[in-house]
């Protein structure tokens, strides 16, 4: 039996060879493979559900929470959505070979900058088996070989989905590289650092999951990583905010889907309007049973304005938590700030560089906020919940990055490419 190190090295070598073949695959052949994958996922619904049932039963024995079990569970509707997602990737423009720049040097050299595949991408994720199809299809369309390392709770589901996709693509196109899509079959945790030590084979790692998973991956990796640790997103109500608009945006940003990274985790309000707007917005939040963790000024305003039975149940001191806490539930930090500059300072100190929003009728204030706030997406009069590849019109999404080098914000096909320069001459030499 090969050692774990040898197994990972073999995965890496196969993926590197496959990536070179993928770079030569035509757009038509890639799309033909993707459509075949989509059809095969639908046709294998029974087989996928049987494998998923084993995972769910094992998940229950492992003591997974109801939320994690829900993410793990596949249904006919979710399988159909998975297949649709693969077909949607086929319909997207091919990101490879796109011209980014063209110039002619004084000596006559012609320089063309074009997009190319990155090479081999490792995706590390938790719970959701649909990530297997999403990530594999996006990497494949962008010409990248992918190695998928899902959580042990979804092992059977991940294996069957990848097997179905590979078999369908092989049948649809004889040029499809056999190892373009691979799954790490072992559940041994040491497989991750072994895989991410293969700097000659692996070009990039994208971890998808909670902050703990991502930090563990970063600590052990020797290959580049695109990531975001958490989403501490703010909505700031400027002194010129429209009250009704502010109420709708805050409510949507916090409660539409609280367990995701682009949900609001903090509300900031200008001191000049806090006594009027804060109780107004808080009532809507309390109707949705949102717990508010307030600084002293916000707490004082709300306890004066709201009934005691509400404040005792839903209003707490920020000292019970922290400004940089990612709740991922119906909880919200609330603070009163002196002005725009104070809000910007607070966000740049405690935000996670994900998504931030200002609500104001002042174009000048909005421009200053958007210029000064350090985040991947900065909104004016809109909910932070729009930070998503599909909402940005990018199609499917491989993840969201808060890094500053390389991809930033929602990552679609274009973010899974690199580039190279093609240089054409007529015998020029450098003197």
C-alpha positions as CSV (number, residue, x, y, z in Angstrom):
1,X,0.0,0.0,0.0
2,X,1.4,3.4,-1.0
3,X,2.0,5.9,1.8
4,X,-0.3,8.9,2.1
5,X,2.4,11.1,0.8
6,X,2.8,8.9,-2.3
7,X,-1.0,8.9,-2.9
8,X,-1.1,12.7,-2.8
9,X,2.0,13.0,-5.1
10,X,0.2,10.7,-7.6
11,X,-2.9,12.8,-7.5
12,X,-0.8,15.9,-8.1
13,X,1.2,14.4,-11.0
14,X,-2.0,13.2,-12.7
15,X,-3.6,16.6,-12.2
16,X,-0.6,18.4,-13.7
17,X,-0.6,16.2,-16.8
18,X,-4.4,16.6,-17.2
19,X,-4.1,20.4,-16.8
20,X,-1.7,20.6,-19.8
21,X,-4.2,18.6,-21.9
22,X,-7.1,20.7,-20.7
23,X,-5.4,23.9,-21.9
24,X,-5.6,22.6,-25.4
25,X,-9.3,21.6,-25.3
26,X,-11.6,23.6,-27.5
27,X,-14.6,25.6,-26.2
28,X,-17.0,23.3,-28.1
29,X,-15.5,20.2,-26.5
30,X,-15.6,21.7,-23.0
31,X,-19.2,22.7,-23.5
32,X,-20.1,19.2,-24.9
33,X,-18.5,17.6,-21.8
34,X,-20.4,19.9,-19.4
35,X,-23.7,19.3,-21.0
36,X,-23.1,15.6,-20.9
37,X,-22.2,15.9,-17.2
38,X,-25.4,17.8,-16.5
39,X,-27.5,15.2,-18.2
40,X,-25.7,12.3,-16.4
41,X,-26.3,13.9,-13.0
42,X,-30.0,14.0,-13.7
43,X,-30.1,10.5,-15.0
44,X,-28.2,9.2,-11.9
45,X,-30.6,10.7,-9.4
46,X,-31.4,7.4,-7.7
47,X,-27.7,6.5,-7.4
48,X,-26.8,9.9,-6.0
49,X,-29.6,9.8,-3.4
50,X,-28.6,6.3,-2.2
51,X,-25.0,7.5,-1.7
52,X,-26.2,10.7,0.0
53,X,-28.5,8.7,2.3
54,X,-25.4,6.8,3.6
55,X,-23.7,10.1,4.3
56,X,-26.7,11.6,6.1
57,X,-27.0,8.5,8.3
58,X,-23.3,8.6,9.1
59,X,-23.7,12.4,9.8
60,X,-26.4,11.7,12.3
61,X,-24.1,9.2,14.1
62,X,-21.3,11.8,14.1
63,X,-23.7,14.2,15.9
64,X,-23.9,16.8,13.1
65,X,-26.1,19.8,13.8
66,X,-29.5,20.1,12.0
67,X,-28.0,23.0,10.0
68,X,-25.0,20.8,8.8
69,X,-27.3,17.9,8.1
70,X,-29.4,20.2,6.0
71,X,-26.4,21.3,4.0
72,X,-25.4,17.7,3.6
73,X,-28.8,16.4,2.4
74,X,-29.5,16.1,-1.3
75,X,-33.1,15.9,-2.7
76,X,-34.4,15.5,-6.2
77,X,-34.8,19.3,-6.4
78,X,-31.2,19.9,-5.2
79,X,-29.9,17.4,-7.7
80,X,-31.8,19.1,-10.4
81,X,-30.4,22.4,-9.4
82,X,-26.9,20.9,-9.4
83,X,-27.4,19.7,-12.9
84,X,-28.8,23.0,-14.0
85,X,-25.8,24.8,-12.5
86,X,-23.4,22.7,-14.6
87,X,-25.4,23.4,-17.7
88,X,-25.3,27.1,-16.9
89,X,-21.5,27.0,-16.8
90,X,-21.5,25.5,-20.3
91,X,-23.6,28.5,-21.5
92,X,-21.0,31.1,-20.1
93,X,-18.4,32.6,-22.3
94,X,-15.0,30.7,-22.3
95,X,-12.7,32.8,-20.2
96,X,-9.5,31.3,-21.8
97,X,-7.8,33.0,-24.7
98,X,-9.4,36.4,-24.1
99,X,-7.2,39.4,-25.2
100,X,-6.4,41.7,-22.2
101,X,-3.9,44.0,-23.9
102,X,-2.2,44.5,-27.3
103,X,0.6,46.9,-28.0
104,X,3.4,47.4,-30.5
105,X,6.8,48.4,-29.2
106,X,9.0,51.0,-30.9
107,X,11.2,48.2,-32.2
108,X,8.2,46.5,-33.9
109,X,7.6,43.7,-31.4
110,X,3.9,42.9,-31.1
111,X,2.8,42.1,-27.6
112,X,-0.5,40.4,-26.9
113,X,-1.7,39.6,-23.3
114,X,-4.2,36.7,-23.2
115,X,-5.9,34.8,-20.4
116,X,-4.8,31.2,-19.7
117,X,-5.8,28.5,-17.2
118,X,-4.1,28.6,-13.8
119,X,-3.3,24.9,-14.0
120,X,-4.1,22.7,-11.0
121,X,-6.6,24.0,-8.4
122,X,-7.3,22.2,-5.1
123,X,-10.8,22.9,-3.6
124,X,-11.2,22.1,0.1
125,X,-14.8,22.3,1.4
126,X,-17.2,21.1,4.0
127,X,-20.6,19.4,4.1
128,X,-22.3,20.5,0.8
129,X,-21.9,17.8,-1.9
130,X,-23.2,20.2,-4.6
131,X,-19.8,22.0,-4.3
132,X,-18.3,18.9,-6.1
133,X,-20.3,19.7,-9.2
134,X,-20.0,23.5,-8.9
135,X,-16.3,23.6,-8.4
136,X,-15.5,20.8,-10.9
137,X,-17.5,22.4,-13.7
138,X,-16.1,25.9,-13.1
139,X,-12.5,24.7,-13.0
140,X,-13.1,22.6,-16.1
141,X,-14.6,25.4,-18.1
142,X,-11.7,27.6,-17.3
143,X,-9.2,24.9,-18.4
144,X,-8.0,23.9,-14.9
145,X,-7.6,20.4,-13.5
146,X,-9.2,20.2,-10.0
147,X,-8.6,18.1,-7.0
148,X,-11.5,18.0,-4.6
149,X,-11.2,17.4,-0.9
150,X,-14.6,17.4,0.7
151,X,-15.5,16.7,4.3
152,X,-15.7,13.1,5.5
153,X,-19.4,13.6,6.2
154,X,-20.0,13.8,2.4
155,X,-17.5,11.3,1.2
156,X,-19.9,8.9,-0.6
157,X,-21.9,11.7,-2.2
158,X,-18.7,13.4,-3.5
159,X,-17.3,10.2,-4.9
160,X,-20.4,9.3,-6.9
161,X,-20.9,12.8,-8.3
162,X,-17.4,13.1,-9.5
163,X,-17.4,9.6,-11.0
164,X,-20.6,10.4,-12.9
165,X,-19.2,13.7,-14.2
166,X,-15.9,12.1,-15.4
167,X,-17.6,9.1,-17.0
168,X,-20.1,11.4,-18.9
169,X,-17.3,13.7,-20.1
170,X,-15.2,10.7,-21.3
171,X,-18.1,9.4,-23.3
172,X,-18.8,12.8,-24.8
173,X,-15.3,13.7,-25.8
174,X,-12.3,11.4,-26.4
175,X,-9.9,14.3,-25.7
176,X,-11.2,14.7,-22.1
177,X,-8.2,14.0,-19.8
178,X,-8.9,11.1,-17.5
179,X,-7.7,12.9,-14.4
180,X,-9.1,16.4,-15.0
181,X,-11.4,15.9,-12.0
182,X,-10.2,14.0,-9.0
183,X,-11.5,13.4,-5.5
184,X,-9.2,12.8,-2.5
185,X,-10.7,9.5,-1.2
186,X,-9.0,9.3,2.1
187,X,-10.5,11.0,5.2
188,X,-7.1,11.2,6.8
189,X,-6.6,14.9,7.8
190,X,-2.9,14.7,7.0
191,X,-3.8,14.4,3.4
192,X,-4.4,18.2,3.2
193,X,-0.9,19.3,4.3
194,X,0.6,16.6,2.1
195,X,-1.4,17.8,-0.9
196,X,-0.7,21.4,-0.3
197,X,3.1,20.8,-0.1
198,X,3.2,19.8,-3.8
199,X,4.4,23.2,-5.1
200,X,5.5,21.7,-8.4
201,X,2.1,20.2,-9.1
202,X,-0.5,22.4,-7.3
203,X,-0.9,26.0,-8.5
204,X,-3.7,27.2,-6.2
205,X,-5.9,26.2,-3.3
206,X,-9.4,27.6,-2.6
207,X,-10.8,26.6,0.8
208,X,-14.6,26.9,1.2
209,X,-16.0,26.7,4.7
210,X,-15.9,28.1,8.2
211,X,-13.1,30.3,9.5
212,X,-11.6,27.4,11.4
213,X,-11.2,25.3,8.2
214,X,-9.7,28.2,6.3
215,X,-7.2,29.1,9.0
216,X,-6.1,25.5,9.3
217,X,-5.6,25.3,5.5
218,X,-3.6,28.6,5.5
219,X,-1.4,27.4,8.3
220,X,-0.3,24.2,6.6
221,X,-0.2,25.3,2.9
222,X,2.9,25.9,0.8
223,X,0.9,26.8,-2.3
224,X,-1.0,30.1,-2.9
225,X,-4.5,30.4,-1.4
226,X,-7.5,32.5,-2.2
227,X,-9.7,32.9,0.8
228,X,-11.9,34.9,3.1
229,X,-11.9,34.1,6.8
230,X,-15.3,35.6,7.7
231,X,-17.8,38.1,6.7
232,X,-18.2,40.9,9.3
233,X,-20.3,43.2,7.1
234,X,-21.6,46.6,8.2
235,X,-24.6,48.8,7.3
236,X,-24.0,52.4,8.2
237,X,-26.9,54.9,8.4
238,X,-25.6,58.3,7.6
239,X,-27.2,61.5,8.9
240,X,-28.9,62.0,5.5
241,X,-30.3,58.5,5.2
242,X,-33.9,57.9,4.1
243,X,-35.6,56.2,7.1
244,X,-37.8,53.9,5.1
245,X,-34.9,52.8,2.8
246,X,-32.6,52.3,5.7
247,X,-35.2,50.1,7.4
248,X,-35.6,47.9,4.3
249,X,-31.9,47.6,3.7
250,X,-30.9,46.7,7.3
251,X,-33.8,44.2,7.6
252,X,-32.8,42.5,4.4
253,X,-29.0,42.5,5.1
254,X,-29.5,40.9,8.5
255,X,-32.6,38.7,8.2
256,X,-33.0,37.5,4.6
257,X,-30.4,34.8,5.1
258,X,-28.5,35.4,8.4
259,X,-26.2,32.3,8.1
260,X,-24.1,33.5,5.1
261,X,-21.0,35.5,4.8
262,X,-22.6,38.5,3.1
263,X,-25.2,39.0,5.8
264,X,-24.8,42.2,8.0
265,X,-23.3,41.6,11.4
266,X,-23.0,45.3,12.5
267,X,-25.2,48.4,12.3
268,X,-23.7,51.8,12.7
269,X,-25.9,55.0,13.1
270,X,-24.9,58.6,13.0
271,X,-25.3,60.3,16.4
272,X,-27.4,63.2,15.0
273,X,-30.2,60.8,13.9
274,X,-29.7,57.9,16.3
275,X,-32.6,58.9,18.7
276,X,-35.1,58.9,15.8
277,X,-33.9,56.2,13.4
278,X,-32.5,53.6,15.8
279,X,-35.8,52.8,17.5
280,X,-37.6,52.8,14.2
281,X,-35.2,50.2,12.7
282,X,-34.9,48.2,15.9
283,X,-38.6,47.6,16.0
284,X,-38.5,45.9,12.6
285,X,-35.5,43.8,13.7
286,X,-37.1,42.8,17.0
287,X,-40.2,41.6,15.0
288,X,-37.8,39.2,13.4
289,X,-36.4,38.2,16.8
290,X,-33.0,39.7,16.2
291,X,-30.8,40.1,19.3
292,X,-29.1,43.5,19.4
293,X,-25.7,43.8,21.1
294,X,-25.3,47.6,21.6
295,X,-22.7,50.1,22.7
296,X,-23.8,52.3,25.6
297,X,-25.3,55.1,23.5
298,X,-27.4,52.7,21.4
299,X,-28.4,50.7,24.4
300,X,-29.6,53.8,26.3
301,X,-31.6,55.1,23.3
302,X,-33.3,51.7,22.8
303,X,-34.1,51.1,26.5
304,X,-35.8,54.5,26.7
305,X,-37.8,54.1,23.4
306,X,-38.8,50.4,23.6
307,X,-41.0,48.4,26.0
308,X,-39.1,46.8,28.9
309,X,-40.3,43.3,28.0
310,X,-38.6,43.7,24.6
311,X,-35.4,45.3,25.8
312,X,-34.9,42.6,28.5
313,X,-35.2,39.8,25.9
314,X,-33.5,41.3,22.9
315,X,-31.2,44.2,23.9
316,X,-27.7,43.4,25.3
317,X,-24.4,45.1,25.9
318,X,-21.7,44.8,23.2
319,X,-19.4,43.7,26.0
320,X,-21.1,40.3,25.9
321,X,-19.6,39.8,22.4
322,X,-17.2,41.8,20.2
323,X,-17.3,44.2,17.3
324,X,-15.5,41.8,15.0
325,X,-17.8,38.8,15.8
326,X,-19.4,36.9,12.9
327,X,-22.8,35.8,14.3
328,X,-24.2,33.9,11.3
329,X,-27.6,34.0,13.1
330,X,-30.3,36.5,14.2
331,X,-27.9,38.7,16.2
332,X,-26.5,42.1,15.3
333,X,-23.9,44.5,16.8
334,X,-25.2,48.1,17.0
335,X,-23.2,51.3,17.6
336,X,-23.7,55.0,17.5
337,X,-20.9,56.9,15.7
338,X,-20.1,60.6,15.7
339,X,-20.0,61.1,11.9
340,X,-18.9,59.6,8.5
341,X,-15.2,59.6,9.4
342,X,-15.9,57.7,12.6
343,X,-18.0,55.2,10.8
344,X,-15.2,54.6,8.2
345,X,-12.6,54.3,11.0
346,X,-14.8,51.7,12.8
347,X,-15.4,49.6,9.7
348,X,-11.8,49.6,8.6
349,X,-10.8,48.5,12.1
350,X,-13.4,45.8,12.7
351,X,-14.6,44.8,9.3
352,X,-13.3,41.7,7.5
353,X,-12.9,43.3,4.1
354,X,-16.0,41.6,2.7
355,X,-19.0,43.8,2.1
356,X,-19.9,47.2,3.6
357,X,-22.9,49.5,2.9
358,X,-23.8,53.2,3.5
359,X,-27.4,54.4,3.4
360,X,-27.5,58.1,2.5
361,X,-29.0,60.7,0.2
362,X,-25.7,62.5,0.1
363,X,-23.7,61.7,-3.0
364,X,-20.7,63.4,-1.5
365,X,-20.9,61.2,1.7
366,X,-21.4,58.0,-0.4
367,X,-18.4,58.8,-2.6
368,X,-16.2,59.4,0.4
369,X,-17.4,56.2,2.0
370,X,-16.8,54.1,-1.1
371,X,-13.4,55.5,-1.6
372,X,-12.2,55.2,2.0
373,X,-13.7,51.8,3.1
374,X,-11.3,48.9,2.6
375,X,-13.5,46.0,1.4
376,X,-14.1,43.8,-1.6
377,X,-17.6,45.3,-2.2
378,X,-18.7,48.7,-1.0
379,X,-22.4,49.6,-1.4
380,X,-24.4,52.8,-1.6
381,X,-28.1,52.4,-0.7
382,X,-28.2,48.6,-1.2
383,X,-28.0,45.5,0.9
384,X,-24.8,43.6,1.4
385,X,-26.6,40.4,0.4
386,X,-25.8,41.1,-3.2
387,X,-22.2,40.1,-2.9
388,X,-22.6,36.9,-4.9
389,X,-21.4,35.7,-8.3
390,X,-24.9,35.1,-9.7
391,X,-26.1,38.5,-8.4
392,X,-23.2,40.2,-10.0
393,X,-24.0,38.6,-13.3
394,X,-21.0,36.4,-13.3
395,X,-22.9,33.1,-13.4
396,X,-21.8,30.4,-11.1
397,X,-19.4,31.2,-8.2
398,X,-16.3,29.3,-6.9
399,X,-16.2,31.5,-3.8
400,X,-15.6,35.0,-2.4
401,X,-12.2,36.4,-1.8
402,X,-11.2,39.1,0.6
403,X,-7.6,38.9,-0.5
404,X,-6.0,41.9,-2.3
405,X,-3.6,40.1,-4.5
406,X,-5.3,38.2,-7.3
407,X,-9.1,37.7,-7.1
408,X,-11.2,39.9,-4.9
409,X,-14.9,39.6,-4.2
410,X,-17.1,37.1,-5.9
411,X,-15.0,34.7,-8.0
412,X,-16.4,33.4,-11.3
413,X,-14.7,31.9,-14.4
414,X,-12.5,35.0,-15.1
415,X,-11.0,34.8,-11.6
416,X,-9.9,31.2,-12.4
417,X,-7.5,32.3,-15.1
418,X,-4.0,33.7,-15.2
419,X,-2.4,35.3,-18.3
420,X,0.6,35.2,-20.5
421,X,2.3,37.5,-23.1
422,X,2.5,36.4,-26.7
423,X,5.4,38.2,-28.4
424,X,5.7,38.3,-32.2
425,X,8.8,39.6,-33.8
426,X,10.7,39.8,-37.2
427,X,14.2,38.9,-36.0
428,X,14.6,41.7,-33.4
429,X,17.4,41.3,-30.9
430,X,18.1,43.4,-27.9
431,X,21.1,45.7,-28.2
